[in-house]
Amino acid sequence: MNSATVRNLLVRGMLAGLAAGLLALAVAYFLGEPQVDAGIAYEDMHRTEHGIEVVSRTMQATTSLATGILIYGVALGGIAALAFCLALGRIGRFGARATAVLLSLGALIAVYVVPFLKYPGNPPAVSDADTIGQRTTLYFLMMVLSVLLAVATVILGKRLAPRLGNWNATIAAGSFFILAVGLAYAFLPAVNEMPKDFPANVVWEFRLAALAIQATLWASFGLIFGHLAERVLEPRAAGTGHRSVTAPSAPASL
């Protein structure tokens, strides 16, 4: 895979991330923002002092939300495209579309779902503002551990496959990942700062909305980028609607 191909995939990855960000933005606006409003309403009822509103709630829910998600989508798309260039031909005999979808699914689990299950997101007024630094550090530590364990799992599965077969190697590597994540859950400290009278349904729906946003982002990116990558790498197959079964092996220099 030459530099021109990598550059083309990078550009298409960023475009796919932008498109995925637009879809995630719709989910965030219609599912997430009502729960944010409910958290703010609870906070206002229990606040004794009211400060000056620097950014209006309307701007937060529209312009700021769109800017954050779209920039995140573009950055995600660029990084994922580079990861795709490294993964293609190395994780199995998959074509461009299948590789993109598998990569997106793995990234969703490692980058978001695993840290989310240990440190789930909360609406406003749930967490203590004084512990934001500690909570951020713990979340990113969990995310880094999850990504490293996911990479180690793939490497382990590849090395076990010649001796155990693909199925048994996948089961063994997956068991290693689950065990390692469980140990990380056990040793990292828990965070529970939720007020006793905070509405449980608001927290539940906020977390479901957060999960839906990430699932929409990663799933749509995998499908869109897979199509665009196939047109770059397999133009004849993409044009005729026929996909090749195997992917070209990536050179060792990538």
C-alpha positions, 0 to 999 in steps of 0.5 A, spaced: 500 500 500 503 506 497 503 513 500 498 515 495 493 510 497 494 511 504 492 518 503 486 517 499 484 512 505 485 518 510 481 523 506 475 518 505 476 516 513 475 523 515 469 524 510 466 518 513 467 520 520 464 527 518 458 523 515 457 519 521 458 525 526 452 528 522 448 521 524 450 521 531 449 529 532 441 527 530 441 522 535 445 526 540 440 532 539 433 528 540 435 523 545 441 526 549 439 533 550 432 532 553 436 528 559 441 533 559 435 538 560 432 534 566 439 534 569 440 541 569 433 542 572 434 538 578 441 542 579 437 549 578 432 546 584 438 544 588 442 550 587 443 556 592 447 561 588 446 562 580 452 564 577 452 568 570 451 564 564 457 565 559 454 560 554 446 560 553 443 553 553 440 554 546 447 555 543 450 549 548 445 544 545 446 546 538 452 550 535 457 547 541 454 540 540 454 540 533 461 543 533 464 538 538 461 531 535 463 533 528 470 535 530 470 528 534 467 524 528 473 527 523 478 526 528 476 519 529 475 518 521 482 519 520 485 515 526 481 509 524 483 510 517 490 509 519 488 503 523 485 500 517 491 501 513 495 497 518 489 492 519 488 490 512 490 483 511 493 482 518 487 480 522 484 475 517 482 474 509 477 479 509 475 484 504 475 492 505 468 492 507 469 487 512 475 489 515 472 496 516 466 493 519 470 489 524 475 495 526 469 499 527 466 494 532 472 492 535 473 500 536 466 501 539 467 495 544 475 497 546 474 505 546 467 506 549 463 500 551 469 497 556 470 504 559 463 505 559 461 499 563 466 501 569 465 509 569 458 510 565 457 517 563 452 521 567 447 527 566 449 534 569 448 535 577 450 527 578 457 528 579 462 532 584 465 538 580 471 537 585 473 530 582 472 531 575 480 531 574 480 524 578 474 521 574 477 523 567 484 520 569 480 514 571 476 514 565 482 515 560 486 509 564 481 504 563 480 506 556 488 505 554 488 499 558 482 496 554 485 498 547 492 495 549 488 489 551 484 489 545 491 489 541 494 484 545 488 479 544 488 480 537 496 478 537 494 472 541 489 470 537 493 470 531 499 466 534 494 461 537 491 460 531 496 455 527 496 450 533 488 451 536 485 453 529 481 459 528 475 458 532 479 455 539 484 461 538 478 466 538 475 463 544 481 463 548 483 470 546 476 472 547 477 469 554 483 472 556 480 479 554 474 478 558 478 476 564 483 481 563 478 487 563 475 483 569 481 484 573 482 491 571 474 493 573 476 489 580 482 493 581 480 500 579 476 504 584 469 505 583 466 512 582 459 513 585 457 520 587 449 520 585 445 524 589 440 519 593 434 523 590 436 524 583 431 521 578 433 514 576 430 514 570 434 520 567 440 517 569 438 510 565 436 514 559 442 519 559 446 513 559 442 509 553 442 515 549 450 516 550 451 509 548 446 510 542 450 516 540 457 512 540 454 506 537 451 510 531 457 513 530 462 507 529 457 503 526 455 508 520 463 510 520 464 502 519 459 502 513 460 508 510 468 508 510 468 500 508 464 502 501 469 508 500 475 504 502 473 498 497 472 503 491 479 505 492 482 498 493 478 494 489 475 499 484 472 493 479 469 489 484 466 496 487 463 498 480 460 491 478 457 490 485 462 484 486 466 483 492 473 479 492 473 474 498 481 476 500 484 482 501 491 484 499 496 483 504 499 489 507 507 490 506 511 489 512 513 496 512 506 499 514 
